[in-house]
Amino acid sequence: MKEHEVTRKDVKRHPTNPNWTMPKTWGVWKLPAEAIGERYRMGNNPLVEKELTKKFGGCELITLYTSRAKARAHADELNQ
Protein backbone atom coordinates (compact mmCIF):
# COMPACT_ATOMS: atom_id res chain seq x y z
CA MET A 1 0.00 0.00 0.00
CA LYS A 2 1.26 3.47 -0.88
CA GLU A 3 1.99 6.10 1.75
CA HIS A 4 -1.22 7.81 2.97
CA GLU A 5 -3.38 5.29 1.05
CA VAL A 6 -6.36 3.77 2.88
CA THR A 7 -9.25 1.45 2.00
CA ARG A 8 -12.97 1.98 2.54
CA LYS A 9 -12.86 -0.41 5.51
CA ASP A 10 -10.27 1.87 7.20
CA VAL A 11 -12.68 4.83 7.01
CA LYS A 12 -15.70 5.55 9.19
CA ARG A 13 -18.48 8.10 8.72
CA HIS A 14 -18.17 11.20 10.87
CA PRO A 15 -20.81 11.02 13.65
CA THR A 16 -22.17 14.54 13.10
CA ASN A 17 -21.62 15.22 9.38
CA PRO A 18 -22.37 12.62 6.69
CA ASN A 19 -20.13 14.49 4.20
CA TRP A 20 -17.01 13.91 6.32
CA THR A 21 -15.04 10.81 7.20
CA MET A 22 -12.76 9.78 10.03
CA PRO A 23 -9.94 10.04 9.18
CA LYS A 24 -10.52 12.78 6.64
CA THR A 25 -10.02 11.33 3.17
CA TRP A 26 -9.66 12.37 -0.45
CA GLY A 27 -10.49 10.06 -3.30
CA VAL A 28 -9.46 9.63 -6.90
CA TRP A 29 -12.32 8.58 -9.20
CA LYS A 30 -12.46 7.43 -12.81
CA LEU A 31 -15.32 8.96 -14.77
CA PRO A 32 -17.40 7.17 -17.42
CA ALA A 33 -15.99 7.10 -20.96
CA GLU A 34 -18.53 9.67 -22.18
CA ALA A 35 -17.38 12.30 -19.65
CA ILE A 36 -15.79 15.37 -21.23
CA GLY A 37 -12.52 16.70 -19.86
CA GLU A 38 -10.29 14.98 -17.34
CA ARG A 39 -11.15 11.29 -16.94
CA TYR A 40 -9.86 11.18 -13.36
CA ARG A 41 -11.04 13.53 -10.64
CA MET A 42 -10.07 13.94 -7.02
CA GLY A 43 -11.77 15.49 -4.06
CA ASN A 44 -13.16 15.15 -0.57
CA ASN A 45 -14.63 11.73 0.12
CA PRO A 46 -17.59 11.05 0.13
CA LEU A 47 -18.91 14.45 -0.99
CA VAL A 48 -17.21 14.55 -4.39
CA GLU A 49 -18.19 10.94 -5.10
CA LYS A 50 -21.85 11.91 -4.61
CA GLU A 51 -21.44 14.96 -6.86
CA LEU A 52 -19.70 12.96 -9.62
CA THR A 53 -22.34 10.24 -9.50
CA LYS A 54 -25.10 12.85 -9.80
CA LYS A 55 -23.38 14.73 -12.63
CA PHE A 56 -22.05 11.78 -14.68
CA GLY A 57 -24.35 8.94 -13.64
CA GLY A 58 -21.53 7.07 -11.95
CA CYS A 59 -17.85 6.93 -11.19
CA GLU A 60 -15.33 4.32 -10.06
CA LEU A 61 -13.23 4.84 -6.93
CA ILE A 62 -9.57 4.24 -7.72
CA THR A 63 -7.93 5.08 -4.38
CA LEU A 64 -8.54 6.85 -1.07
CA TYR A 65 -5.84 8.95 0.61
CA THR A 66 -5.46 10.71 3.94
CA SER A 67 -3.32 13.29 2.12
CA ARG A 68 -4.94 15.77 -0.26
CA ALA A 69 -1.58 16.37 -1.96
CA LYS A 70 -1.11 12.63 -2.65
CA ALA A 71 -4.64 12.40 -4.11
CA ARG A 72 -4.01 15.45 -6.34
CA ALA A 73 -0.68 14.03 -7.55
CA HIS A 74 -2.26 10.65 -8.34
CA ALA A 75 -5.15 12.22 -10.30
CA ASP A 76 -2.74 14.47 -12.21
CA GLU A 77 -0.54 11.49 -13.06
CA LEU A 78 -3.52 9.48 -14.34
CA ASN A 79 -4.75 12.40 -16.47
CA GLN A 80 -1.43 12.80 -18.33
C-alpha positions in Angstrom: 0.0 0.0 0.0 1.3 3.5 -0.9 2.0 6.1 1.7 -1.2 7.8 3.0 -3.4 5.3 1.1 -6.4 3.8 2.9 -9.2 1.4 2.0 -13.0 2.0 2.5 -12.9 -0.4 5.5 -10.3 1.9 7.2 -12.7 4.8 7.0 -15.7 5.6 9.2 -18.5 8.1 8.7 -18.2 11.2 10.9 -20.8 11.0 13.6 -22.2 14.5 13.1 -21.6 15.2 9.4 -22.4 12.6 6.7 -20.1 14.5 4.2 -17.0 13.9 6.3 -15.0 10.8 7.2 -12.8 9.8 10.0 -9.9 10.0 9.2 -10.5 12.8 6.6 -10.0 11.3 3.2 -9.7 12.4 -0.4 -10.5 10.1 -3.3 -9.5 9.6 -6.9 -12.3 8.6 -9.2 -12.5 7.4 -12.8 -15.3 9.0 -14.8 -17.4 7.2 -17.4 -16.0 7.1 -21.0 -18.5 9.7 -22.2 -17.4 12.3 -19.6 -15.8 15.4 -21.2 -12.5 16.7 -19.9 -10.3 15.0 -17.3 -11.1 11.3 -16.9 -9.9 11.2 -13.4 -11.0 13.5 -10.6 -10.1 13.9 -7.0 -11.8 15.5 -4.1 -13.2 15.2 -0.6 -14.6 11.7 0.1 -17.6 11.0 0.1 -18.9 14.4 -1.0 -17.2 14.5 -4.4 -18.2 10.9 -5.1 -21.9 11.9 -4.6 -21.4 15.0 -6.9 -19.7 13.0 -9.6 -22.3 10.2 -9.5 -25.1 12.8 -9.8 -23.4 14.7 -12.6 -22.0 11.8 -14.7 -24.4 8.9 -13.6 -21.5 7.1 -12.0 -17.8 6.9 -11.2 -15.3 4.3 -10.1 -13.2 4.8 -6.9 -9.6 4.2 -7.7 -7.9 5.1 -4.4 -8.5 6.9 -1.1 -5.8 9.0 0.6 -5.5 10.7 3.9 -3.3 13.3 2.1 -4.9 15.8 -0.3 -1.6 16.4 -2.0 -1.1 12.6 -2.6 -4.6 12.4 -4.1 -4.0 15.4 -6.3 -0.7 14.0 -7.6 -2.3 10.7 -8.3 -5.2 12.2 -10.3 -2.7 14.5 -12.2 -0.5 11.5 -13.1 -3.5 9.5 -14.3 -4.7 12.4 -16.5 -1.4 12.8 -18.3 
